[in-house]
Amino acid sequence: MKWKKWIPDRKVLSGGLASLAAFLIAAALNAAGIPIEYADVAVAMPFIGGAVAYLIPAAAVDTARHLHDGIIELAVLLPESAATAEGAQRVAEKALAPFPDGSAR
């Protein structure tokens, strides 16, 4: 599911949608005859989007995904990491090796 990495986190998506909503509200007000400068809206949009993104909590899935990525990055640094071919071979040899008492358990 590599396509999931292209979907933004809930915080990022909510901030972008809030900025879009601010622009659409300004456009609707201009169409209704209430003049609002688009330059002023363009200045306010990052602040509105940032504030909304700050207030929205991160989803548990997003937190777990970032935690998982951090664990993978740390695991690659270990000398017996399964992320490399040699590391995978060493892990397989350890897992398939008989126990010290000779039993297969």
N, CA, C and O of each residue as an XYZ file, in Angstrom:
420
protein
N       0.832     -1.187      0.000
C       0.000      0.000      0.000
C       0.876      1.250      0.000
O       0.816      2.061      0.924
N       1.675      1.393     -1.027
C       2.560      2.543     -1.128
C       1.793      3.834     -1.383
O       2.322      4.917     -1.135
N       0.560      3.746     -1.871
C      -0.208      4.952     -2.162
C      -0.566      5.698     -0.880
O      -0.843      6.897     -0.928
N      -0.566      5.019      0.262
C      -0.949      5.681      1.509
C       0.058      6.740      1.942
O      -0.290      7.659      2.684
N       1.307      6.620      1.486
C       2.281      7.627      1.884
C       2.004      8.974      1.221
O       2.561      9.990      1.636
N       1.151      8.995      0.197
C       0.825     10.242     -0.496
C      -0.406     10.917      0.096
O      -0.751     12.024     -0.318
N      -1.069     10.286      1.044
C      -2.232     10.893      1.697
C      -1.723     11.682      2.898
O      -1.024     11.119      3.740
N      -2.050     12.960      3.002
C      -1.524     13.752      4.118
C      -2.142     13.327      5.451
O      -3.223     12.740      5.495
N      -1.438     13.632      6.519
C      -1.955     13.371      7.852
C      -3.210     14.199      8.085
O      -3.481     15.162      7.367
N      -3.960     13.812      9.090
C      -5.214     14.496      9.397
C      -4.974     15.969      9.725
O      -5.769     16.825      9.336
N      -3.889     16.273     10.436
C      -3.587     17.660     10.786
C      -3.307     18.507      9.547
O      -3.802     19.627      9.427
N      -2.513     17.966      8.632
C      -2.152     18.698      7.417
C      -3.380     18.913      6.535
O      -3.591     20.000      5.997
N      -4.177     17.870      6.398
C      -5.381     17.958      5.576
C      -6.365     18.974      6.151
O      -6.954     19.753      5.402
N      -6.547     18.973      7.460
C      -7.487     19.922      8.064
C      -7.001     21.360      7.912
O      -7.810     22.260      7.682
N      -5.704     21.590      8.036
C      -5.178     22.938      7.846
C      -5.361     23.430      6.422
O      -5.711     24.589      6.200
N      -5.125     22.553      5.456
C      -5.324     22.929      4.056
C      -6.783     23.213      3.733
O      -7.094     24.163      3.014
N      -7.678     22.383      4.268
C      -9.110     22.605      4.023
C      -9.603     23.882      4.691
O     -10.470     24.565      4.147
N      -9.065     24.213      5.855
C      -9.451     25.453      6.518
C      -9.000     26.668      5.705
O      -9.731     27.652      5.594
N      -7.795     26.593      5.139
C      -7.318     27.691      4.288
C      -8.184     27.829      3.043
O      -8.514     28.940      2.629
N      -8.550     26.702      2.452
C      -9.423     26.728      1.283
C     -10.786     27.317      1.644
O     -11.348     28.100      0.878
N     -11.315     26.942      2.804
C     -12.605     27.471      3.243
C     -12.534     28.982      3.444
O     -13.479     29.695      3.105
N     -11.432     29.475      3.988
C     -11.272     30.919      4.178
C     -11.310     31.638      2.835
O     -11.943     32.686      2.712
N     -10.639     31.084      1.829
C     -10.657     31.708      0.513
C     -12.053     31.671     -0.099
O     -12.508     32.661     -0.672
N     -12.737     30.529      0.021
C     -14.080     30.415     -0.560
C     -15.077     31.342      0.131
O     -15.970     31.887     -0.517
N     -14.929     31.520      1.427
C     -15.804     32.461      2.144
C     -15.547     33.877      1.656
O     -16.490     34.640      1.447
N     -14.278     34.238      1.472
C     -13.951     35.573      0.965
C     -14.498     35.766     -0.445
O     -15.003     36.840     -0.770
N     -14.404     34.742     -1.281
C     -14.932     34.843     -2.644
C     -16.458     34.987     -2.620
O     -17.023     35.751     -3.403
N     -17.115     34.257     -1.731
C     -18.575     34.356     -1.626
C     -18.992     35.734     -1.124
O     -19.982     36.294     -1.594
N     -18.249     36.274     -0.180
C     -18.571     37.620      0.319
C     -18.349     38.663     -0.766
O     -19.136     39.601     -0.889
N     -17.292     38.514     -1.553
C     -17.073     39.439     -2.667
C     -18.197     39.334     -3.686
O     -18.639     40.346     -4.231
N     -18.660     38.119     -3.947
C     -19.760     37.927     -4.897
C     -21.061     38.501     -4.363
O     -21.921     38.925     -5.135
N     -21.207     38.515     -3.031
C     -22.421     39.055     -2.409
C     -22.378     40.577     -2.294
O     -23.360     41.196     -1.883
N     -21.258     41.175     -2.650
C     -21.181     42.628     -2.618
C     -20.425     43.183     -1.427
O     -20.322     44.401     -1.288
N     -19.906     42.349     -0.581
C     -19.099     42.801      0.561
C     -17.635     42.724      0.131
O     -17.082     41.631      0.003
N     -17.007     43.877     -0.092
C     -15.642     43.855     -0.641
C     -14.606     43.413      0.401
O     -14.500     43.995      1.481
N     -13.861     42.388      0.054
C     -12.742     41.907      0.869
C     -11.556     41.753     -0.076
O     -11.657     41.115     -1.123
N     -10.453     42.337      0.306
C      -9.254     42.256     -0.526
C      -8.681     40.837     -0.482
O      -8.495     40.263      0.591
N      -8.407     40.284     -1.659
C      -7.835     38.942     -1.716
C      -6.419     38.912     -1.159
O      -5.967     37.870     -0.684
N      -5.717     40.032     -1.210
C      -4.376     40.089     -0.634
C      -4.443     39.894      0.879
O      -3.579     39.241      1.464
N      -5.468     40.459      1.509
C      -5.639     40.277      2.951
C      -5.978     38.826      3.285
O      -5.503     38.279      4.280
N      -6.796     38.219      2.448
C      -7.155     36.812      2.660
C      -5.922     35.928      2.470
O      -5.720     34.969      3.216
N      -5.109     36.248      1.481
C      -3.901     35.461      1.225
C      -2.933     35.540      2.403
O      -2.229     34.572      2.694
N      -2.895     36.687      3.080
C      -2.038     36.824      4.263
C      -2.612     36.023      5.429
O      -1.859     35.430      6.202
N      -3.929     36.000      5.560
C      -4.568     35.328      6.697
C      -4.634     33.810      6.532
O      -4.687     33.089      7.528
N      -4.632     33.319      5.313
C      -4.812     31.877      5.080
C      -3.780     31.000      5.785
O      -4.179     30.007      6.394
N      -2.487     31.297      5.746
C      -1.533     30.433      6.464
C      -1.762     30.419      7.973
O      -1.570     29.394      8.626
N      -2.172     31.557      8.521
C      -2.436     31.619      9.959
C      -3.674     30.814     10.328
O      -3.688     30.114     11.340
N      -4.705     30.916      9.509
C      -5.936     30.155      9.758
C      -5.644     28.657      9.637
O      -6.022     27.874     10.508
N      -4.981     28.271      8.571
C      -4.649     26.858      8.377
C      -3.741     26.323      9.470
O      -3.939     25.207      9.950
N      -2.761     27.096      9.864
C      -1.853     26.672     10.935
C      -2.549     26.524     12.267
O      -2.280     25.590     13.021
N      -3.457     27.461     12.557
C      -4.195     27.386     13.824
C      -5.095     26.157     13.860
O      -5.165     25.465     14.875
N      -5.779     25.887     12.758
C      -6.658     24.708     12.718
C      -5.826     23.430     12.808
O      -6.197     22.504     13.529
N      -4.722     23.370     12.097
C      -3.857     22.180     12.151
C      -3.298     21.970     13.551
O      -3.123     20.830     13.983
N      -3.019     23.047     14.258
C      -2.517     22.942     15.626
C      -3.589     22.389     16.566
O      -3.285     21.611     17.470
N      -4.828     22.788     16.353
C      -5.912     22.378     17.248
C      -6.399     20.951     16.994
O      -6.942     20.318     17.899
N      -6.213     20.442     15.790
C      -6.671     19.082     15.463
C      -5.649     18.085     16.009
O      -4.461     18.200     15.708
N      -6.091     17.106     16.810
C      -5.125     16.116     17.321
C      -4.710     15.136     16.223
O      -5.454     14.878     15.276
N      -3.527     14.611     16.378
C      -3.032     13.617     15.413
C      -3.815     12.318     15.582
O      -4.166     11.937     16.698
N      -4.081     11.654     14.487
C      -4.775     10.370     14.538
C      -3.827      9.311     15.093
O      -2.609      9.409     14.940
N      -4.393      8.314     15.730
C      -3.572      7.235     16.296
C      -2.804      6.508     15.199
O      -1.670      6.080     15.414
N      -3.409      6.366     14.039
C      -2.739      5.691     12.925
C      -1.523      6.502     12.474
O      -0.473      5.931     12.180
N      -1.658      7.819     12.419
C      -0.537      8.671     12.023
C       0.601      8.572     13.036
O       1.769      8.481     12.657
N       0.259      8.589     14.317
C       1.275      8.479     15.363
C       1.983      7.139     15.269
O       3.209      7.076     15.366
N       1.224      6.068     15.081
C       1.826      4.743     14.966
C       2.701      4.638     13.724
O       3.764      4.020     13.765
N       2.263      5.238     12.620
C       3.053      5.188     11.394
C       4.389      5.888     11.587
O       5.423      5.380     11.153
N       4.379      7.052     12.235
C       5.624      7.779     12.458
C       6.516      7.033     13.450
O       7.737      7.018     13.295
N       5.923      6.421     14.455
C       6.686      5.639     15.410
C       7.320      4.435     14.715
O       8.481      4.109     14.960
N       6.549      3.779     13.848
C       7.054      2.629     13.102
C       8.236      3.039     12.227
O       9.231      2.318     12.154
N       8.134      4.194     11.563
C       9.235      4.666     10.724
C      10.483      4.919     11.557
O      11.595      4.626     11.118
N      10.303      5.462     12.760
C      11.442      5.709     13.646
C      12.103      4.424     14.095
O      13.329      4.355     14.180
N      11.310      3.406     14.383
C      11.860      2.116     14.800
C      12.645      1.489     13.649
O      13.722      0.931     13.859
N      12.106      1.582     12.436
C      12.812      1.025     11.275
C      14.143      1.747     11.075
O      15.154      1.106     10.787
N      14.155      3.072     11.225
C      15.401      3.814     11.053
C      16.437      3.396     12.095
O      17.621      3.283     11.777
N      16.004      3.166     13.332
C      16.938      2.722     14.358
C      17.401      1.289     14.112
O      18.561      0.960     14.360
N      16.504      0.439     13.629
C      16.857     -0.960     13.398
C      17.897     -1.105     12.302
O      18.730     -2.009     12.356
N      17.860     -0.243     11.326
C      18.835     -0.318     10.237
C      20.242     -0.037     10.760
O      21.224     -0.524     10.200
N      20.337      0.744     11.824
C      21.646      1.092     12.368
C      22.260     -0.034     13.193
O      23.465     -0.014     13.446
N      21.465     -1.019     13.622
C      21.982     -2.118     14.424
C      22.858     -3.030     13.568
O      22.588     -3.207     12.381
N      23.894     -3.605     14.152
C      24.781     -4.454     13.351
C      24.094     -5.728     12.859
O      24.472     -6.260     11.816
N      23.106     -6.220     13.579
C      22.418     -7.437     13.156
C      21.031     -7.110     12.627
O      20.074     -7.837     12.894
N      20.924     -6.053     11.900
C      19.636     -5.627     11.376
C      19.181     -6.534     10.250
O      19.966     -6.907      9.378
N      17.895     -6.885     10.279
C      17.330     -7.687      9.198
C      17.057     -6.831      7.971
O      16.602     -7.338      6.945
N      17.333     -5.532      8.072
C      17.094     -4.637      6.946
C      18.187     -4.788      5.886
O      18.024     -4.312      4.762
N      19.282     -5.437      6.224
C      20.320     -5.712      5.227
C      20.333     -7.205      4.945
O      19.835     -7.993      5.749
N      20.885     -7.590      3.837
C      20.929     -9.008      3.471
C      21.755     -9.800      4.480
O      21.364    -10.896      4.881
N      22.897     -9.245      4.889
C      23.736     -9.944      5.858
C      23.041    -10.040      7.204
O      23.123    -11.067      7.879
N      22.360     -8.976      7.595
C      21.634     -8.995      8.861
C      20.510    -10.010      8.846
O      20.279    -10.699      9.839
N      19.815    -10.107      7.734
C      18.732    -11.088      7.626
C      19.284    -12.499      7.727
O      18.671    -13.359      8.359
N      20.432    -12.750      7.114
C      21.048    -14.075      7.186
C      21.449    -14.405      8.619
O      21.233    -15.526      9.080
N      22.031    -13.437      9.327
C      22.441    -13.677     10.712
C      21.241    -13.939     11.606
O      21.287    -14.819     12.465
N      20.158    -13.175     11.409
C      18.955    -13.386     12.211
C      18.371    -14.760     11.923
O      17.945    -15.453     12.846
N      18.344    -15.162     10.662
C      17.818    -16.482     10.307
C      18.675    -17.585     10.919
O      18.136    -18.584     11.395
N      19.980    -17.430     10.917
C      20.855    -18.442     11.513
C      20.627    -18.550     13.006
O      20.632    -19.651     13.557
N      20.427    -17.423     13.667
C      20.174    -17.449     15.108
C      18.819    -18.086     15.404
O      18.695    -18.865     16.349
N      17.811    -17.762     14.611
C      16.467    -18.270     14.864
C      16.383    -19.762     14.598
O      15.617    -20.459     15.264
N      17.150    -20.270     13.643
C      17.087    -21.672     13.274
C      18.116    -22.524     14.008
O      18.097    -23.750     13.901
N      19.010    -21.885     14.748
C      20.034    -22.637     15.468
C      19.387    -23.425     16.603
O      18.426    -22.955     17.212
N      19.902    -24.613     16.892
C      19.346    -25.391     18.005
C      19.645    -24.715     19.335
O      20.599    -23.946     19.454
N      18.824    -25.008     20.328
C      19.007    -24.428     21.642
C      20.226    -25.080     22.310
O      20.614    -26.191     21.948
N      20.826    -24.386     23.283
C      22.044    -24.903     23.897
C      21.890    -26.301     24.495
O      22.853    -27.067     24.526
N      20.697    -26.638     24.965
C      20.524    -27.972     25.558
C      20.253    -29.037     24.502
O      20.068    -30.201     24.856
N      20.221    -28.682     23.214
C      20.058    -29.645     22.136
C      18.611    -29.893     21.751
O      18.356    -30.619     20.791
N      17.651    -29.313     22.467
C      16.251    -29.536     22.147
C      15.817    -28.603     21.041
O      16.425    -27.555     20.823
N      14.765    -28.988     20.343
C      14.240    -28.166     19.242
C      13.141    -27.237     19.734
O      12.781    -26.283     19.046
N      12.606    -27.507     20.919
C      11.515    -26.737     21.536
C      10.460    -26.472     20.546
O       9.456    -25.837     20.868
